[in-house]
Amino acid sequence: MEKLAEILDRQRQRLGLNYEQLAGLIKVSSVYVSQTLRGKRIPKDEILVKLSEALQLDPGRVLRVAHYEKAPEPARKFLGQGSFASLDKFDNVGPYPLGRGQRIPILGWVQAGKFSPTETPDLSPTSPDDFIYSDTLGRNLFALRVENDSMEPLFHQGDVIIINPNIKPRSGDFVIVRLKSEGEVTFKKLSIKGNRIALQPLNTKYDVIVLEEKDDFEIIGKVVERKTIF
C-alpha cells in the first residue's frame, strides 16, 4: 500500500512546490515539512488538514491514511487500509471525487442581520485569517463566516460562505452588500422588483432592508457555496 509520505511528496512535486514553499503555505518550518514528506513523522490532524488543502488533496483521505499508519499493528485490521478502506458495508455512503480544488481565503465574518462593520473592513485577500478547501470554480473567490441567525434555517451562525465577486447577481440570489460610505456589510437574499431593491432575511423575525440611491451601496458578490463546520 502506498504510504502517506509518498502520497504527499508526489503531489508536492506535481504542483512544483519545494519544502520551503509548502511550509510557508501551512505556517510550519521547512524541516517539519521535510520530515513529514520523508516519512520521519506523522503530523497531528490539524496540520494534516492544512497540508492536504495546500496540496489540493482530499483531507478525509489523507487523515484516513495517517490514522491507519499511526495505529498499532493489531488495530489496523479494524481500520481497513487507509485510503483504500472499504465503505461497502454502509449502503448510504460512498467516496465523492472532489476534482481539482483550491484554497479560498476566509476574510473574517459578516453579519447576516443589519449592516455592520466586518472583521476585515476592505475585504482584502492580502491577509486572510484562514483558508477553506473548495472545488467551486471561479476567479478571486473569497469566504466569510456567518454571524447571527437572520438567514436561518438555510444558513447558520458559524457557517462559511464562499463568494464569487465576478458573477452579476440576479433577483433571488444570496449576496454580500456593502454601504460604501460607512463600510458596513450584510448578507441577504436579493430581491429586485422594478426599481425597488430589497435585501431579505430568511428568518422572519428580522426586517427587510430596502435600498435607495442615496444609500450608496455596492453588491460585492454572489454566494456560491455554503460549508457547515462541525
Order of alpha helices (4+ residues) and beta strands (2+ residues): alpha-alpha-alpha-alpha-alpha-alpha-beta-beta-beta-beta-beta-beta-beta-beta-beta
